[in-house]
């Protein structure tokens, strides 16, 4: 898919467009996981300070 460049976005290659969308969704999922880690670490610090 990457060899074809921008041609994969044309209507003749719908499967390639789906692969590109799946790749983008994978990147977004990684971002969500990182946000969850950051939030959980912040909550751990708060509860550690409070002694809960």
Buried (B, 14 or more C-beta within 10 A) or exposed (E): EEEEEEEBEEEEBEEBBEBBEEEEEEEEEEEEEEEEEEEEEEEEEEEEEEEE
